[in-house]
Amino acid sequence: MSNPVGWFEIPVHDLARAKAFYEGVFGVKLTKIENPGSEMWGFPSDMQGYGASGCLSQTAEPLARGTGILVYFSCKDCAEEAARAARLGGQLAQAKTSIGPYGHYALVTDTEGNRIGLHSMQ
């Protein structure tokens, strides 16, 4: 059985600001994706591993501002990433909340107005 999601793109206006936000929240280094259509920076990925990866994609189009598709990032403890998001210019939309045997989640809004989910088992 395969994962239903194979890739995600997070639209952003200020790519440098968004890149700094996501690298700071998750402690990762994004890499430039060669794409002639728009500038894109990819999250770390293991194409043989479980789950999907994706990228930040610069756009001039209006952003959804907290509505639309919600991407959840896997975390060790979603409260930690939520706190880092707030320190890096994002906003906490939903504090760490238990979902019983499915772990915990939190919701934050990034520096571009995109709402993202954080999920952890602890």
Secondary structure, DSSP 8 states (H G I E B T S, - for coil): ---S--EEEEEES-HHHHHHHHHHHHT---EEE--SSS-EEE----TTSSS-EEEEEE-SS---SS-S---EEE-S-HHHHHHHHHHTT-EEEEEEEE-GGG-EEEEEE-TTS-EEEEEE--
